Amino acid sequence: MRDTLTGSRIRERRQISGLRQSELAKRVGISPSYLNLIEHNRRRIGGKLLVDIAEALDVEPSLLTQGIEATLISALREAAADAVGQRAEVDGLEELASRFPGWAGVLAQMHQRVVSLERTVETLSDRLTHDPHLAASMHEVLTTAAAIRSTASILADTQDIETEWQDRFHKNLHQDAERLAESSKALVSYLDESDAAKTPRSVPLEEVESFFAARNYSFPELEAGAGVESIALDGLNTATARSVAQEILRWCAEDAVAIPLAELKQILAKGEPDPITLAQRFAVDIPTVLRRLAFVPEEDLTRPAGLALCDASGSVLFLKPLPGFVMPRHGEACPLWPLFTALSRPLVPVRKQIAQLGRSAAEFECHAYAWPHAVTGYDQDPAYRSVMLVRPVGEEGASALTHVGANCRVCPSRDCTSRREPSILSEGF
């Protein structure tokens, strides 16, 4: 009977890890539909596939095949690791799960609920704070209301306004009132549609990132020397998204010419070279190398690679995710990321070992570099950009870790000197 519930355990572990079905299926080399059958216990699983799924979920295979006791013990260990200011007796977890399975189940369930709620808080906080359309709509409503109030106060407080000016003020008041009504309707419509939509509304940057994710960040057409126009921009519904995607595809094409994939594969097959060494080998700049490594097919890399690109304001222009690598797309990210450190040291390569705090805790090796992206003329300040390559820490492990969070609002760190505001997850806040 235990084996028949393996699929349910896989689904539970996948949801705890925050993975979509399609993401897990891609990692283990099966179709999402087949994984769906497994998770609903309609297909038996074992052997190499079980081991691959367990590895992708970062759990022991026995956790997926054994009964409730093993699952409870693992959940209790996670709860103990996440406890703040408490040290649990982890050596007695087996006894607790076997003697009091009911209470152990309650504790595990409460911890899982806390994890889920905190993840929801992070998502909603980022969306409500940084949704560009929502911010623009609110600004329009407030600006129009202020204009109406200003005009109305003039008409109310001044009795000797000439008739011609009174007519002008009344006309302005009428126009602003109509503008406020339309802005309010548009805002309410946007919120209603967002709540009812099967898929959340996205901004152009998110459309672009979804487009690249759907292509697995791989474009054989560009590798073969074809132009950007050969890439069909399927799924990009706005002119802004298509424009942004074309710009990124252009530098992908330029990077492919500067560092041919065939030569790069030969080098990667012998080991993982340092980005500076690669830059010298191909006589290119460091940003080209960092971007290129992030777009190499995963099967040719010893470690998966993520990428973040930002401008001098810290606004993220492109983000290639990585399991455990969490960075807000729209500002207010943790300033301790090397991506932002590099902006204060242009043209100086930055390399740091990073430990990301929170539910997606993970350790990464980051290479970052800031450079003048555009120079408009003599005696003009250049426009800087910064790029960061993100890879899981290798087998040698990490040393001198720098701890970073997603953003201050949901960061659990208590004694960070870079904190801008208290965390909504802090005790007593």
Phi, psi and omega in degrees: 000330181297317183298331183289348180255007181302318180299319179298321180292323177298316180298317181298315181293324179296317180293321178297323181283351179076023181265143171279159181301318181295324180293315179294319180299319180296321182295326184260000174079033176232169181280151177302326180293322179291320177296323178299318177296320179297313184294338177261018174060032179256359174222132176288152182220145179186185176064217186296323181297318178298318180296318180296318179294318179298320179294319179295328180270358179059046176225165175284142178304327181297332179295331181274339185255337183276175186280194188297331183297314179296321179296317179297317181299316179296317180296322179293324177297318178296318179297320179295320181293329182272352183297139179255121177075011180230142176244112181273150179278085185294338179293340182258014183296320180299319180293319179299315182293327182277323183276324181230066182298329180295309179294323177298320178295320178298314181297316179296320180294319179296320179296317179298322179293320178298316179301314181296317181293320180294322177296321178294319178300316179301313182296312181293322179298314180295319182292313183291329183279326192238008177294111184300320182294318179296317180297317180295319180295316178297320179297318179298315181297313183292321179296317180293319178298321178295322179295318179297316181298319181296314180295317181297323180293326178295315180293327184280325187268340184249122185266338187253038177283137179298151183302321181298318180288325176301318179298320179296316180295320178296320178297314178299319180298318179296316181295318179294324179295317177297319179297319179295319180298316181293319180296319180295317178298317181296320180293315178298319179297318179298315181293319179296316180292324179295321180290324185273344185292145177290324176241136183300150175297148179233155175268166184308320181299318180292325175299316181296314181296323176294322178298313180292323178296320180296332178268008182057029178055032182230131182225085180305330180299317180290324178296329181276357177099004179289159181279169180300329182294345179283347182270121177283125184271059181291139177088355177264108191266350182239154179296325179296314180298318180294322179294316179297316180298319180295323178297316180293320178297327179296316179285338172295318179294318179295319179295324180295325177288318183291324180232089182302138185297322182299315179292321181295321178299318180299321179290317181293331180294336181270354182142173183266106184282160176286140180305323180294321177297319178296319179300319178291323181297319183258003178056049179232171178277166184294320177304323178299317180294314183296317178295318183297318181295330180286341182250011173285138177308138186303326183293345180262002180251146174282334177225142176296155184231135172250169184212143173224137180230133180220165174261186186293341178279352183090002179286128182286124181264336178200143182219119171257113186286168178212144180307123181090342180272108184238124177216127179302142181281336191235062172082175179057033174281167179296127182288352183277353176298139177304333177306320182271329176301320182298330181295332178276353180225064183304143177069011177248117179297135180243130176229126181218149170266126188244137170244113182274130182274167176101193184293334180262040184304130180197164179242136185226155168256124185241134172243126182228155182202134176246140184212157177288109184287326181210138175239118188274339181170183179294142177059024177250140178292133179287157175267116184267150169227159179227141180232145181223125173268131184239124178224146176301148178300136182286187184296335181289348178084179183249150176224154180050058183290140170256123182272128179231161176238181177287299169205167188302326187297329183236023180267130182278353182295133185262332187241040179274127181286347180264004184295135180262331182206156179297150178282140176286353177264355182289146178293135177084358181270000000 
